[in-house]
Amino acid sequence: MKPRSVTPLTLRELEKLPTPRLLAYLRRLRECEASIENSDWEFHEIASIGGIIFKSSKEWEAQYNLVKSVLAERPNIESGMQGSVP
C-alpha cells in the first residue's frame, strides 16, 4: 500500500470547487500524516509519489492556509439547513 497524497490545487481551482468538495479536500489535507519521522514509511517509498503527504511540509501548510482563506469567503451554512427554505 502506498502513502496517500493530496494533489495541490491553485487558488483558481479551489475557488471553482463547490463548498462540499472544498470541505472534502480540507478533510483530505487534515488526514495527511504528521511527518515522515512519525510515519511507517521510508524515504525511498515516498520519493516517487507526487503531491502532499505530510503535514510537516511547507506545501501542506501553504495549501491548508489557501483552502482556509477560500472557505472564509464562503457563506456559512448550518448543518441540516442545506436545501431548506427560510
KOLGU-4560 file (N, C-alpha, C; in nm, 3 decimals, padded with zeros to 5 digits):
<recs>
<n_xx: 00.084 n_yy: -00.118 n_zz: 00.000 ca_xx: 00.000 ca_yy: 00.000 ca_zz: 00.000 c_xx: 00.089 c_yy: 00.125 c_zz: 00.000 mol: A seq: 1 type: MET>
<n_xx: 00.057 n_yy: 00.220 n_zz: -00.086 ca_xx: 00.133 ca_yy: 00.343 ca_zz: -00.095 c_xx: 00.075 c_yy: 00.448 c_zz: -00.001 mol: A seq: 2 type: LYS>
<n_xx: 00.159 n_yy: 00.542 n_zz: 00.042 ca_xx: 00.106 ca_yy: 00.653 ca_zz: 00.122 c_xx: 00.007 c_yy: 00.734 c_zz: 00.039 mol: A seq: 3 type: PRO>
<n_xx: -00.096 n_yy: 00.784 n_zz: 00.102 ca_xx: -00.193 ca_yy: 00.866 ca_zz: 00.031 c_xx: -00.140 c_yy: 01.008 c_zz: 00.021 mol: A seq: 4 type: ARG>
<n_xx: -00.161 n_yy: 01.067 n_zz: -00.094 ca_xx: -00.116 ca_yy: 01.204 ca_zz: -00.113 c_xx: -00.234 c_yy: 01.290 c_zz: -00.158 mol: A seq: 5 type: SER>
<n_xx: -00.218 n_yy: 01.420 n_zz: -00.143 ca_xx: -00.319 ca_yy: 01.516 ca_zz: -00.183 c_xx: -00.258 c_yy: 01.602 c_zz: -00.292 mol: A seq: 6 type: VAL>
<n_xx: -00.325 n_yy: 01.611 n_zz: -00.405 ca_xx: -00.277 ca_yy: 01.692 ca_zz: -00.516 c_xx: -00.297 c_yy: 01.840 c_zz: -00.484 mol: A seq: 7 type: THR>
<n_xx: -00.190 n_yy: 01.920 n_zz: -00.488 ca_xx: -00.206 ca_yy: 02.063 ca_zz: -00.462 c_xx: -00.291 c_yy: 02.129 c_zz: -00.572 mol: A seq: 8 type: PRO>
<n_xx: -00.375 n_yy: 02.222 n_zz: -00.533 ca_xx: -00.459 ca_yy: 02.296 ca_zz: -00.626 c_xx: -00.425 c_yy: 02.444 c_zz: -00.620 mol: A seq: 9 type: LEU>
<n_xx: -00.444 n_yy: 02.512 n_zz: -00.731 ca_xx: -00.421 ca_yy: 02.657 ca_zz: -00.734 c_xx: -00.539 c_yy: 02.728 c_zz: -00.670 mol: A seq: 10 type: THR>
<n_xx: -00.520 n_yy: 02.855 n_zz: -00.640 ca_xx: -00.628 ca_yy: 02.936 ca_zz: -00.585 c_xx: -00.748 c_yy: 02.934 c_zz: -00.677 mol: A seq: 11 type: LEU>
<n_xx: -00.725 n_yy: 02.950 n_zz: -00.806 ca_xx: -00.835 ca_yy: 02.948 ca_zz: -00.905 c_xx: -00.911 c_yy: 02.816 c_zz: -00.902 mol: A seq: 12 type: ARG>
<n_xx: -00.838 n_yy: 02.705 n_zz: -00.892 ca_xx: -00.903 ca_yy: 02.573 ca_zz: -00.887 c_xx: -00.985 c_yy: 02.558 c_zz: -00.759 mol: A seq: 13 type: GLU>
<n_xx: -00.930 n_yy: 02.605 n_zz: -00.648 ca_xx: -01.002 ca_yy: 02.595 ca_zz: -00.521 c_xx: -01.129 c_yy: 02.680 c_zz: -00.523 mol: A seq: 14 type: LEU>
<n_xx: -01.121 n_yy: 02.798 n_zz: -00.580 ca_xx: -01.237 ca_yy: 02.887 ca_zz: -00.586 c_xx: -01.349 c_yy: 02.830 c_zz: -00.671 mol: A seq: 15 type: GLU>
<n_xx: -01.316 n_yy: 02.748 n_zz: -00.768 ca_xx: -01.417 ca_yy: 02.687 ca_zz: -00.856 c_xx: -01.490 c_yy: 02.570 c_zz: -00.790 mol: A seq: 16 type: LYS>
<n_xx: -01.431 n_yy: 02.513 n_zz: -00.685 ca_xx: -01.492 ca_yy: 02.397 ca_zz: -00.620 c_xx: -01.615 c_yy: 02.440 c_zz: -00.541 mol: A seq: 17 type: LEU>
<n_xx: -01.723 n_yy: 02.363 n_zz: -00.547 ca_xx: -01.837 ca_yy: 02.390 ca_zz: -00.458 c_xx: -01.795 c_yy: 02.364 c_zz: -00.313 mol: A seq: 18 type: PRO>
<n_xx: -01.861 n_yy: 02.428 n_zz: -00.221 ca_xx: -01.823 ca_yy: 02.420 ca_zz: -00.080 c_xx: -01.812 c_yy: 02.276 c_zz: -00.028 mol: A seq: 19 type: THR>
<n_xx: -01.906 n_yy: 02.186 n_zz: -00.057 ca_xx: -01.890 ca_yy: 02.049 ca_zz: -00.007 c_xx: -01.761 c_yy: 01.982 c_zz: -00.057 mol: A seq: 20 type: PRO>
<n_xx: -01.724 n_yy: 02.006 n_zz: -00.183 ca_xx: -01.600 ca_yy: 01.948 ca_zz: -00.236 c_xx: -01.478 c_yy: 02.012 c_zz: -00.172 mol: A seq: 21 type: ARG>
<n_xx: -01.487 n_yy: 02.143 n_zz: -00.145 ca_xx: -01.377 ca_yy: 02.213 ca_zz: -00.080 c_xx: -01.357 c_yy: 02.161 c_zz: 00.063 mol: A seq: 22 type: LEU>
<n_xx: -01.467 n_yy: 02.135 n_zz: 00.132 ca_xx: -01.458 ca_yy: 02.078 ca_zz: 00.267 c_xx: -01.402 c_yy: 01.937 c_zz: 00.264 mol: A seq: 23 type: LEU>
<n_xx: -01.436 n_yy: 01.859 n_zz: 00.162 ca_xx: -01.380 ca_yy: 01.725 ca_zz: 00.148 c_xx: -01.230 c_yy: 01.732 c_zz: 00.121 mol: A seq: 24 type: ALA>
<n_xx: -01.188 n_yy: 01.829 n_zz: 00.042 ca_xx: -01.046 ca_yy: 01.849 ca_zz: 00.015 c_xx: -00.972 c_yy: 01.886 c_zz: 00.144 mol: A seq: 25 type: TYR>
<n_xx: -01.032 n_yy: 01.974 n_zz: 00.223 ca_xx: -00.973 ca_yy: 02.012 ca_zz: 00.352 c_xx: -00.961 c_yy: 01.890 c_zz: 00.443 mol: A seq: 26 type: LEU>
<n_xx: -01.062 n_yy: 01.806 n_zz: 00.443 ca_xx: -01.059 ca_yy: 01.684 ca_zz: 00.525 c_xx: -00.943 c_yy: 01.594 c_zz: 00.480 mol: A seq: 27 type: ARG>
<n_xx: -00.921 n_yy: 01.582 n_zz: 00.348 ca_xx: -00.810 ca_yy: 01.500 ca_zz: 00.298 c_xx: -00.675 c_yy: 01.558 c_zz: 00.342 mol: A seq: 28 type: ARG>
<n_xx: -00.666 n_yy: 01.692 n_zz: 00.343 ca_xx: -00.542 ca_yy: 01.754 ca_zz: 00.392 c_xx: -00.521 c_yy: 01.722 c_zz: 00.540 mol: A seq: 29 type: LEU>
<n_xx: -00.627 n_yy: 01.729 n_zz: 00.616 ca_xx: -00.616 ca_yy: 01.701 ca_zz: 00.760 c_xx: -00.582 c_yy: 01.556 c_zz: 00.788 mol: A seq: 30 type: ARG>
<n_xx: -00.611 n_yy: 01.466 n_zz: 00.694 ca_xx: -00.581 ca_yy: 01.324 ca_zz: 00.711 c_xx: -00.437 c_yy: 01.288 c_zz: 00.678 mol: A seq: 31 type: GLU>
<n_xx: -00.361 n_yy: 01.383 n_zz: 00.627 ca_xx: -00.220 ca_yy: 01.357 ca_zz: 00.598 c_xx: -00.148 c_yy: 01.322 c_zz: 00.728 mol: A seq: 32 type: CYS>
<n_xx: -00.043 n_yy: 01.243 n_zz: 00.716 ca_xx: 00.035 ca_yy: 01.207 ca_zz: 00.833 c_xx: 00.116 c_yy: 01.328 c_zz: 00.880 mol: A seq: 33 type: GLU>
<n_xx: 00.151 n_yy: 01.330 n_zz: 01.008 ca_xx: 00.221 ca_yy: 01.445 ca_zz: 01.067 c_xx: 00.357 c_yy: 01.468 c_zz: 01.002 mol: A seq: 34 type: ALA>
<n_xx: 00.439 n_yy: 01.366 n_zz: 00.994 ca_xx: 00.573 ca_yy: 01.381 ca_zz: 00.936 c_xx: 00.628 c_yy: 01.244 c_zz: 00.899 mol: A seq: 35 type: SER>
<n_xx: 00.731 n_yy: 01.245 n_zz: 00.817 ca_xx: 00.793 ca_yy: 01.117 ca_zz: 00.779 c_xx: 00.856 c_yy: 01.050 c_zz: 00.901 mol: A seq: 36 type: ILE>
<n_xx: 00.906 n_yy: 01.130 n_zz: 00.995 ca_xx: 00.968 ca_yy: 01.075 ca_zz: 01.115 c_xx: 00.867 c_yy: 00.999 c_zz: 01.201 mol: A seq: 37 type: GLU>
<n_xx: 00.741 n_yy: 01.041 n_zz: 01.198 ca_xx: 00.637 ca_yy: 00.977 ca_zz: 01.278 c_xx: 00.554 c_yy: 00.875 c_zz: 01.199 mol: A seq: 38 type: ASN>
<n_xx: 00.598 n_yy: 00.846 n_zz: 01.078 ca_xx: 00.522 ca_yy: 00.753 ca_zz: 00.994 c_xx: 00.595 c_yy: 00.619 c_zz: 00.984 mol: A seq: 39 type: SER>
<n_xx: 00.530 n_yy: 00.525 n_zz: 00.922 ca_xx: 00.589 ca_yy: 00.393 ca_zz: 00.898 c_xx: 00.659 c_yy: 00.386 c_zz: 00.763 mol: A seq: 40 type: ASP>
<n_xx: 00.660 n_yy: 00.496 n_zz: 00.689 ca_xx: 00.714 ca_yy: 00.498 ca_zz: 00.554 c_xx: 00.862 c_yy: 00.533 c_zz: 00.556 mol: A seq: 41 type: TRP>
<n_xx: 00.934 n_yy: 00.473 n_zz: 00.465 ca_xx: 01.075 ca_yy: 00.504 ca_zz: 00.442 c_xx: 01.083 c_yy: 00.608 c_zz: 00.330 mol: A seq: 42 type: GLU>
<n_xx: 01.190 n_yy: 00.687 n_zz: 00.331 ca_xx: 01.204 ca_yy: 00.791 ca_zz: 00.230 c_xx: 01.195 c_yy: 00.736 c_zz: 00.089 mol: A seq: 43 type: PHE>
<n_xx: 01.258 n_yy: 00.624 n_zz: 00.062 ca_xx: 01.256 ca_yy: 00.567 ca_zz: -00.074 c_xx: 01.116 c_yy: 00.525 c_zz: -00.117 mol: A seq: 44 type: HIS>
<n_xx: 01.027 n_yy: 00.499 n_zz: -00.022 ca_xx: 00.889 ca_yy: 00.460 ca_zz: -00.055 c_xx: 00.805 c_yy: 00.579 c_zz: -00.097 mol: A seq: 45 type: GLU>
<n_xx: 00.840 n_yy: 00.697 n_zz: -00.051 ca_xx: 00.760 ca_yy: 00.815 ca_zz: -00.084 c_xx: 00.826 c_yy: 00.907 c_zz: -00.186 mol: A seq: 46 type: ILE>
<n_xx: 00.951 n_yy: 00.878 n_zz: -00.219 ca_xx: 01.028 ca_yy: 00.965 ca_zz: -00.309 c_xx: 00.961 c_yy: 00.983 c_zz: -00.445 mol: A seq: 47 type: ALA>
<n_xx: 00.896 n_yy: 00.880 n_zz: -00.496 ca_xx: 00.836 ca_yy: 00.887 ca_zz: -00.630 c_xx: 00.689 c_yy: 00.930 c_zz: -00.628 mol: A seq: 48 type: SER>
<n_xx: 00.635 n_yy: 00.958 n_zz: -00.511 ca_xx: 00.495 ca_yy: 00.995 ca_zz: -00.501 c_xx: 00.482 c_yy: 01.146 c_zz: -00.509 mol: A seq: 49 type: ILE>
<n_xx: 00.396 n_yy: 01.193 n_zz: -00.597 ca_xx: 00.374 ca_yy: 01.336 ca_zz: -00.611 c_xx: 00.266 c_yy: 01.382 c_zz: -00.514 mol: A seq: 50 type: GLY>
<n_xx: 00.262 n_yy: 01.510 n_zz: -00.489 ca_xx: 00.159 ca_yy: 01.565 ca_zz: -00.404 c_xx: 00.203 c_yy: 01.582 c_zz: -00.261 mol: A seq: 51 type: GLY>
<n_xx: 00.108 n_yy: 01.618 n_zz: -00.177 ca_xx: 00.132 ca_yy: 01.646 ca_zz: -00.036 c_xx: 00.105 c_yy: 01.520 c_zz: 00.045 mol: A seq: 52 type: ILE>
<n_xx: 00.201 n_yy: 01.478 n_zz: 00.125 ca_xx: 00.187 ca_yy: 01.356 ca_zz: 00.205 c_xx: 00.188 c_yy: 01.388 c_zz: 00.355 mol: A seq: 53 type: ILE>
<n_xx: 00.273 n_yy: 01.485 n_zz: 00.394 ca_xx: 00.293 ca_yy: 01.511 ca_zz: 00.536 c_xx: 00.257 c_yy: 01.654 c_zz: 00.575 mol: A seq: 54 type: PHE>
<n_xx: 00.198 n_yy: 01.668 n_zz: 00.693 ca_xx: 00.162 ca_yy: 01.799 ca_zz: 00.745 c_xx: 00.284 c_yy: 01.884 c_zz: 00.777 mol: A seq: 55 type: LYS>
<n_xx: 00.397 n_yy: 01.823 n_zz: 00.798 ca_xx: 00.518 ca_yy: 01.897 ca_zz: 00.831 c_xx: 00.579 c_yy: 01.970 c_zz: 00.711 mol: A seq: 56 type: SER>
<n_xx: 00.526 n_yy: 01.945 n_zz: 00.591 ca_xx: 00.582 ca_yy: 02.009 ca_zz: 00.472 c_xx: 00.530 c_yy: 02.152 c_zz: 00.456 mol: A seq: 57 type: SER>
<n_xx: 00.612 n_yy: 02.234 n_zz: 00.395 ca_xx: 00.571 ca_yy: 02.372 ca_zz: 00.365 c_xx: 00.455 c_yy: 02.373 c_zz: 00.267 mol: A seq: 58 type: LYS>
<n_xx: 00.450 n_yy: 02.276 n_zz: 00.177 ca_xx: 00.342 ca_yy: 02.267 ca_zz: 00.080 c_xx: 00.208 c_yy: 02.243 c_zz: 00.150 mol: A seq: 59 type: GLU>
<n_xx: 00.210 n_yy: 02.156 n_zz: 00.253 ca_xx: 00.086 ca_yy: 02.129 ca_zz: 00.327 c_xx: 00.037 c_yy: 02.257 c_zz: 00.394 mol: A seq: 60 type: TRP>
<n_xx: 00.126 n_yy: 02.326 n_zz: 00.462 ca_xx: 00.088 ca_yy: 02.448 ca_zz: 00.532 c_xx: 00.033 c_yy: 02.553 c_zz: 00.436 mol: A seq: 61 type: GLU>
<n_xx: 00.100 n_yy: 02.570 n_zz: 00.322 ca_xx: 00.055 ca_yy: 02.669 ca_zz: 00.223 c_xx: -00.082 c_yy: 02.631 c_zz: 00.168 mol: A seq: 62 type: ALA>
<n_xx: -00.102 n_yy: 02.503 n_zz: 00.136 ca_xx: -00.229 ca_yy: 02.458 ca_zz: 00.080 c_xx: -00.341 c_yy: 02.469 c_zz: 00.183 mol: A seq: 63 type: GLN>
<n_xx: -00.312 n_yy: 02.432 n_zz: 00.306 ca_xx: -00.411 ca_yy: 02.440 ca_zz: 00.414 c_xx: -00.456 c_yy: 02.585 c_zz: 00.432 mol: A seq: 64 type: TYR>
<n_xx: -00.361 n_yy: 02.678 n_zz: 00.438 ca_xx: -00.394 ca_yy: 02.819 ca_zz: 00.454 c_xx: -00.472 c_yy: 02.873 c_zz: 00.335 mol: A seq: 65 type: ASN>
<n_xx: -00.440 n_yy: 02.826 n_zz: 00.215 ca_xx: -00.512 ca_yy: 02.868 ca_zz: 00.095 c_xx: -00.657 c_yy: 02.821 c_zz: 00.100 mol: A seq: 66 type: LEU>
<n_xx: -00.677 n_yy: 02.696 n_zz: 00.137 ca_xx: -00.813 ca_yy: 02.641 ca_zz: 00.148 c_xx: -00.893 c_yy: 02.717 c_zz: 00.254 mol: A seq: 67 type: VAL>
<n_xx: -00.830 n_yy: 02.743 n_zz: 00.368 ca_xx: -00.899 ca_yy: 02.817 ca_zz: 00.475 c_xx: -00.937 c_yy: 02.958 c_zz: 00.430 mol: A seq: 68 type: LYS>
<n_xx: -00.853 n_yy: 03.022 n_zz: 00.351 ca_xx: -00.884 ca_yy: 03.157 ca_zz: 00.303 c_xx: -01.001 c_yy: 03.155 c_zz: 00.204 mol: A seq: 69 type: SER>
<n_xx: -01.007 n_yy: 03.052 n_zz: 00.120 ca_xx: -01.119 ca_yy: 03.040 ca_zz: 00.027 c_xx: -01.247 c_yy: 03.012 c_zz: 00.104 mol: A seq: 70 type: VAL>
<n_xx: -01.241 n_yy: 02.924 n_zz: 00.202 ca_xx: -01.359 ca_yy: 02.894 ca_zz: 00.284 c_xx: -01.408 c_yy: 03.016 c_zz: 00.363 mol: A seq: 71 type: LEU>
<n_xx: -01.316 n_yy: 03.101 n_zz: 00.404 ca_xx: -01.353 ca_yy: 03.220 ca_zz: 00.481 c_xx: -01.439 c_yy: 03.316 c_zz: 00.398 mol: A seq: 72 type: ALA>
<n_xx: -01.429 n_yy: 03.307 n_zz: 00.267 ca_xx: -01.507 ca_yy: 03.393 ca_zz: 00.178 c_xx: -01.644 c_yy: 03.334 c_zz: 00.146 mol: A seq: 73 type: GLU>
<n_xx: -01.667 n_yy: 03.210 n_zz: 00.184 ca_xx: -01.794 ca_yy: 03.142 ca_zz: 00.155 c_xx: -01.895 c_yy: 03.169 c_zz: 00.265 mol: A seq: 74 type: ARG>
<n_xx: -02.024 n_yy: 03.172 n_zz: 00.229 ca_xx: -02.126 ca_yy: 03.187 ca_zz: 00.333 c_xx: -02.132 c_yy: 03.062 c_zz: 00.420 mol: A seq: 75 type: PRO>
<n_xx: -02.159 n_yy: 03.081 n_zz: 00.547 ca_xx: -02.172 ca_yy: 02.967 ca_zz: 00.639 c_xx: -02.311 c_yy: 02.908 c_zz: 00.624 mol: A seq: 76 type: ASN>
<n_xx: -02.316 n_yy: 02.775 n_zz: 00.617 ca_xx: -02.443 ca_yy: 02.705 ca_zz: 00.609 c_xx: -02.448 c_yy: 02.610 c_zz: 00.727 mol: A seq: 77 type: ILE>
<n_xx: -02.547 n_yy: 02.628 n_zz: 00.812 ca_xx: -02.558 ca_yy: 02.541 ca_zz: 00.929 c_xx: -02.594 c_yy: 02.400 c_zz: 00.886 mol: A seq: 78 type: GLU>
<n_xx: -02.543 n_yy: 02.304 n_zz: 00.959 ca_xx: -02.570 ca_yy: 02.163 ca_zz: 00.930 c_xx: -02.719 c_yy: 02.136 c_zz: 00.931 mol: A seq: 79 type: SER>
<n_xx: -02.767 n_yy: 02.066 n_zz: 00.830 ca_xx: -02.909 ca_yy: 02.032 ca_zz: 00.822 c_xx: -02.995 c_yy: 02.139 c_zz: 00.758 mol: A seq: 80 type: GLY>
<n_xx: -02.938 n_yy: 02.255 n_zz: 00.730 ca_xx: -03.014 ca_yy: 02.365 ca_zz: 00.673 c_xx: -03.001 c_yy: 02.372 c_zz: 00.522 mol: A seq: 81 type: MET>
<n_xx: -02.913 n_yy: 02.293 n_zz: 00.464 ca_xx: -02.893 ca_yy: 02.298 ca_zz: 00.319 c_xx: -03.019 c_yy: 02.255 c_zz: 00.248 mol: A seq: 82 type: GLN>
<n_xx: -03.060 n_yy: 02.334 n_zz: 00.152 ca_xx: -03.176 ca_yy: 02.299 ca_zz: 00.071 c_xx: -03.309 c_yy: 02.339 c_zz: 00.132 mol: A seq: 83 type: GLY>
<n_xx: -03.312 n_yy: 02.390 n_zz: 00.254 ca_xx: -03.439 ca_yy: 02.430 ca_zz: 00.313 c_xx: -03.465 c_yy: 02.578 c_zz: 00.284 mol: A seq: 84 type: SER>
<n_xx: -03.589 n_yy: 02.613 n_zz: 00.281 ca_xx: -03.629 ca_yy: 02.750 ca_zz: 00.254 c_xx: -03.657 c_yy: 02.818 c_zz: 00.388 mol: A seq: 85 type: VAL>
<n_xx: -03.596 n_yy: 02.938 n_zz: 00.411 ca_xx: -03.617 ca_yy: 03.006 ca_zz: 00.539 c_xx: -03.759 c_yy: 03.057 c_zz: 00.555 mol: A seq: 86 type: PRO>
</recs>
